[in-house]
């Protein structure tokens, strides 16, 4: 903020305090608090005082939209700091908010916050003699009666109180297009606070553990805001770890059939887990069908069956879904059900629903397959290749698997026939 912006910002606030043609001790202390918060010199405050008290002064917009909103909030704070809002001050604030483009509803919300702020903000210092608390501009201590001289002012807090349970989002004022929407949503949170840090206004909203969807609605508007933090149970958590699913969720909301979107039907890449971000589709070339090993089906036989390594499959799923594990649309019960009902072992030589996953060079764990097939002339030819796993033939096994898994996971918002047919 330039000095000229600081001057205009302070003059706007002072004009509210001067609306009744006088400055009370509380108003004077509040103006000083704002001056310190925006980093303005005392010489700037003096110039602002002269401007605000001059004949015909009218508050004007200052800087970015976020700064204008902050200025309006401080003007309302000044208006309520004495405990009452006179008619002149109300008219000046209302006219300024209309210039900024704030609605009456937004103005009402900001007024409530200003009242709360004026009630809890401590515009206090300490008496140098008896250490009793007093207004920062008090001339004499009400406790010991001695002159206060230079009052030791309590420093303004620069940290939010983050709850030890639940979610919290902390973000800075921004010129991002979606910032006003984020701020509006944040103000509807159970706990909302603001403070000045490094000459910028920061905001913090918190929610209980069972209200993640409300936190997500704020987070989705903060994509273009660079300075932000997320908290889980009182600890900072990387933004992408908590909200990495947002871009996918926005695509889901815009899709023709959102529920089918999660299963990948819109791209004809079905997955049985109910989440595209699993990256483990039900296709013949998916590598997860090779997570397991071939074992002999009997002691005295050379026949092999494939045994799925379900622990590895689950590990890969959890790794792929790490960024989306807090997504409100994720189906963890379905994931467990699909893993549970996936066949423990597959005999690709005799099961028509499965075939070997062919590779043409030997790798650890692969087996050699020799198949005899007749050509168009009726002659028998041998085909040799290596197999490092199995793969499904068609969608029959997927249909059977999802039918039982949907029942086990109590999935009722979509049917198997919607996905398969």
Buried (B, 14 or more C-beta within 10 A) or exposed (E): BEEEBBBBBBBBBBBBBBBBEEBBBBBBBBBBBBBBBBBBEEEBBEBBBEBBBEEEBEBEBBBBBBBBBBBBBBBBBBBBBBEEBEEBBBEBBEEBBEBBEBEEEBBEBBBEBBBBBBEEBEBBBBBBBEEEBBBBBBEEBEEEEEEBEEBEBEEEEEEBEBBEEBBBBBBBBBEBEBBBBBBBBBBEBEBBBBBBBEEBBBBBBBBBEEBBEBBBBBBBBBBEBEBBBBBBEEEEBEBEEBBBBBEBBEEBEEBEEBBBBBBBBBEEBBBBBBBBBBBBBBBEEBEBBBBBBBEEEEEEEEEBBBBBBBEEBBEBBEEBBEBBBBBEBBBBBBBBBBBEBBBEBBBBBEBEBBBBBEBEEEEEEBBEBEEEEEEEEEEEEEEEBBBBBBBBBEBEBBBEBBBBBBEBBEBEEBEBEEBBE
